[in-house]
Amino acid sequence: MPSVVIVGTQWGDEGKGKIVDALAARADVVVRFQGGDNAGHTVYSGDKKYVFHILPSGILRPGVMCVIGGGVVVNLSKLVGELKAIQVPETQWRRCLRISGEAHLILPCHIAMDQAAEARRGASRIGTTLRGIGPAYADRAARIGVRMADTLNAGWFRTQVRACLDAKRGCLSKSQVREVCDVDRVVKEMLALARPFAGVIADTGQLLAEARRKRKKILFEGAQGTMLDVDEGTYPYVTSSHTIAGGVCVGAGVGPHDIDRIIGVAKAYTTRVGAGPFPSELKDTTGATLRRIGGEYGATTGRPRRCGWLDLVQLRRAVRLNSLDEIVLTKLDVLDGFDRIGVGVAYRVGGRRVTEWPANPADIRKVKPEWEYLPGWKCSTAGIRTFAKLPPAVRHYIKTLEKRLNVPITMISAGKDRSQLIIRKPVF
């Protein structure tokens, strides 16, 4: 049975949560492999809206095993709150949720460090969500992080917490040190939050290996998007983890040969939250219209997203970096009312025309997109269930993208609900 990876191909917010939730109906295991509660996956089921930050999107599906991998950084307070908010019974999540003992914890000091660092940057701030994600990953690399498995022994946990907090005392103000670096307080609070999860902490890499031996259907769920990858994204305006398909192996504890199919999710247009390069951004009424119709406000932060037409130069980079087998196109219905649809086919950098992402970061800030305009369809696509019933202009738009990207578009989402999908090639 296949192991399938779902990743975002843009700057996040592509609609991965809905796609994972829909596919989870036929999956046995859903795995989050990176990121933390800076992610926001929104799922609509009937008249209910669910926003997931740490939990895998498959948590709404009874009988699906949901795994938080070792590549995730976990804010226990947020995890507890999320479970309460979505009203999953404790008996259910104890049965179906597993958390890697290798997953690192976000402590109060990490949030304080994040806030202090962003404040020092001033006008050059990155636009972090201030959730402590970056400092937690930095501690992991510095080998002073605190992990889920550490909570299983109180004495050991205290030793690990003390080492972590001692390293922060010279980086924070005296008032911050008093507030977030009190070892006794942090240990007491964290152990109280961790206690309910003691029975679900596991060697999740071994769990996934066993699931694969039993031919279970496994779905790996990425957070954020390709262009926010810590190495391959628009550095330094990136997240602190590997958001591309290659991050699955280290974040979930599986080998490269255990991945059978890689699917990228892309909006029919492009958005970005926060600062950083965004070549196809439209700072006019068209961009504002896309934001209004698409409801483009961050699921985690509530910040308005920057909007623009689809950028094929950027998408080609995502296709290559992720070795995409296919693409899921989302939010197609947002384009229903436009007379014509823009597609960025190349960049102009000075007097040069380029069709690949520039290697020089200074060039990225100067690029001007070269647009190709396709005819709009001026009618509703919401609720259409087959490709053949889409308006001719929609089919032309999709076939143009497939030809330009050399990757098939196998699923199309037009509408918020999990049922509003056109499936051209089943995943499971």
Summary of the structure (lengths in Angstrom):
residues: 428
radius of gyration: 21.6
end to end distance: 8.1
largest distance: 66.4
contacts: 1507
relative contact order: 0.15
helix: 39%
strand: 22%
